């Protein structure tokens, strides 16, 4: 596993929660949004276990909807508990990020 994949694994749950703050979404749309944000292609084998884990933890709810054409989709919605976890863990991540940046900048990395 390359470093970028390892870093992403450590923050993917948080990114998925954050991607649901704008309202309900489904797996492919979440993956596309993360890709467009610069995280690269997130495969279903990576994303769906995260969504299932978040659902089991009560941080998101899911609802299956049949489609007029093609397969149906599971739509995910952030719960109140998920919003609280996002705020708490998001703040912790921002502190961690600031610490990493500080050390890197002290080392001449810009």
Buried (B, 14 or more C-beta within 10 A) or exposed (E): EEEEEEEBEEBBBBBBBBBBEEEBBBBEBBBBBBEEEEBEEBEEEBBBEBBEEBBEEEBBBBEEEEEEEEEEBBBBEBBEEBBEBBEEBBEEBEEEEEEEEEEEEEEEEE
